[in-house]
Amino acid sequence: MTAADAAAECELGRELNVENLTLASHVDAINWNRVIDPVDDDVWDRLTGNFWLPEKVPLSNDVPSWATLTEQEKTLTMRVFTGLTLLDTIQGTVGAISLIPDAVTPHEEAVLTNIAFMESVHAKSYSSIFSTLCSTKEIDEAFRWSRENTYLQSKADIILSYYRGDDPLKRKVASTLLESFLFYSGFYLPMYWSAHAKLTNTADLIRLIIRDEAVHGYYIGYKYQRGLESQSEERKQELKDYTMNLMFELYENEVAYTHDLYDSVGLAEDCKKFLHYNANKALMNLGYEAMFPKELTDVNPAILAALSPNSDENHDFFSGSGSSYVIGKAENTEDEDWDF
Amino acid sequence: MLLVYYSSSSGYTHRFVGKLRHPSLRLPILTKDETLRIEEPFVLVTPTYGAGPNRGAVPKQVIKFLNIESNRRHLMGVIGAGNTNFGEEYCRAAHRVAAKCHVPVLYRVELLGTPEDVEAVNLGLDKLCASSLKTAM
């Protein structure tokens, strides 16, 4: 692509972006000493406390590991990461920002600006991975793939169309499904590599992104549920139907995208379980019950352990019939809070 | 088995506990409010808060409740509510309370819990009622 093409493409993107942008006609100074919804305050603290930059992660330690991957595995990994870059770009430049005019408190607006900024950090961090591990030619090739892949473009189009719509609650649904569901066909791969002791520093960076997305999905889902409270029963039902329909539409596309990416390495079925598991969590973030039954959500324990090192069942007294009971190891706690 | 739980205004833990067939009591949302005093064996259900590995994982209201020795004496175990996407932080508050009070983490549940979680916790609490597991301290 020439520089002129790139500029033209940017211009096109910008046109789409301003189409429905409503700027506030009046703004009051934000007073953080009068917080209306304590969740805004909690989430702000959590997000700022989680702040990170890709430069802090020693990605170059993954260079020897990258060299052990086959050409096919390298191509797959780069494609997965350009796919994730696209979603983060959408969320940073359109998604989180499209929610700002709908915010019901000034603190919610502030939280959304943090979310938008962190999405841009996420998008940039994939480029840090690329520049550490790959050649410019390979990088350009992967980005070209991301522009041409039908399923990836389709997922972007579906989400963008809802962001441009005029229903604030539907926008929140689309946003939560992006944050809590659509990323996971991509997140699967670095967790898989990590479980096989490959690209472990890259996996550390991805885990930071996953942690952020978990807060974003929780927060936007929470605001959706608050918004729902004042709606009529009929409208609640309409929104529930809409959520389920959108989930199915996105799910079908995700399954096709997953096969397209992972069939070549035989991981599509394993990845789909991870999709089901996360689809359930996305729905729960919106206040709905899980949709996929247990048989479809039994994620490979190695993937789950890569995601959360202490997620294995041995920590659960009930599920281990008591036989695996171990008292948690002592940790330093903030003793000033505890009187005993 | 009595459940005592903390749930913020987002209400995930509240909804999970509401699906169980065991009696429950909710801790006050505001830290300044008077906490509960419990005179019978109970299981604590708590989500995890905080911004870092060693900062404020246990909700303040849970700490206030456990700072009362007679409450602590009746604590049988802890159920954690969380999200594996928080990695090592997953259910950290439950693990921290368990370690501090020398009781087991009984179960961990994500978000609203699945029907399987509800079933497992109901049965587990039934068993716990029947068992002679020693209470903390």
Boltz contact constraints between the chains, C-beta under 6 A:
constraints:
  - contact:
      token1: [A, 39]
      token2: [B, 10]
      max_distance: 6.0
  - contact:
      token1: [A, 45]
      token2: [B, 51]
      max_distance: 6.0
  - contact:
      token1: [A, 46]
      token2: [B, 51]
      max_distance: 6.0
  - contact:
      token1: [A, 49]
      token2: [B, 51]
      max_distance: 6.0
  - contact:
      token1: [A, 49]
      token2: [B, 52]
      max_distance: 6.0
  - contact:
      token1: [A, 207]
      token2: [B, 87]
      max_distance: 6.0
  - contact:
      token1: [A, 210]
      token2: [B, 85]
      max_distance: 6.0
  - contact:
      token1: [A, 211]
      token2: [B, 86]
      max_distance: 6.0
  - contact:
      token1: [A, 214]
      token2: [B, 83]
      max_distance: 6.0
  - contact:
      token1: [A, 214]
      token2: [B, 85]
      max_distance: 6.0
  - contact:
      token1: [A, 214]
      token2: [B, 86]
      max_distance: 6.0
  - contact:
      token1: [A, 222]
      token2: [B, 10]
      max_distance: 6.0
  - contact:
      token1: [A, 281]
      token2: [B, 111]
      max_distance: 6.0
  - contact:
      token1: [A, 284]
      token2: [B, 111]
      max_distance: 6.0
  - contact:
      token1: [A, 284]
      token2: [B, 112]
      max_distance: 6.0
  - contact:
      token1: [A, 290]
      token2: [B, 114]
      max_distance: 6.0
  - contact:
      token1: [A, 294]
      token2: [B, 116]
      max_distance: 6.0
  - contact:
      token1: [A, 307]
      token2: [B, 84]
      max_distance: 6.0
  - contact:
      token1: [A, 308]
      token2: [B, 84]
      max_distance: 6.0
  - contact:
      token1: [A, 308]
      token2: [B, 87]
      max_distance: 6.0
  - contact:
      token1: [A, 308]
      token2: [B, 90]
      max_distance: 6.0
  - contact:
      token1: [A, 309]
      token2: [B, 88]
      max_distance: 6.0
  - contact:
      token1: [A, 311]
      token2: [B, 84]
      max_distance: 6.0
  - contact:
      token1: [A, 311]
      token2: [B, 90]
      max_distance: 6.0
  - contact:
      token1: [A, 315]
      token2: [B, 105]
      max_distance: 6.0
  - contact:
      token1: [A, 316]
      token2: [B, 107]
      max_distance: 6.0
  - contact:
      token1: [A, 316]
      token2: [B, 108]
      max_distance: 6.0
  - contact:
      token1: [A, 317]
      token2: [B, 104]
      max_distance: 6.0
  - contact:
      token1: [A, 317]
      token2: [B, 106]
      max_distance: 6.0
  - contact:
      token1: [A, 318]
      token2: [B, 106]
      max_distance: 6.0
  - contact:
      token1: [A, 318]
      token2: [B, 107]
      max_distance: 6.0
  - contact:
      token1: [A, 318]
      token2: [B, 120]
      max_distance: 6.0
  - contact:
      token1: [A, 318]
      token2: [B, 124]
      max_distance: 6.0
  - contact:
      token1: [A, 325]
      token2: [B, 104]
      max_distance: 6.0
  - contact:
      token1: [A, 328]
      token2: [B, 95]
      max_distance: 6.0
  - contact:
      token1: [A, 328]
      token2: [B, 98]
      max_distance: 6.0
  - contact:
      token1: [A, 328]
      token2: [B, 99]
      max_distance: 6.0
  - contact:
      token1: [A, 330]
      token2: [B, 99]
      max_distance: 6.0
  - contact:
      token1: [A, 337]
      token2: [B, 63]
      max_distance: 6.0
  - contact:
      token1: [A, 339]
      token2: [B, 67]
      max_distance: 6.0
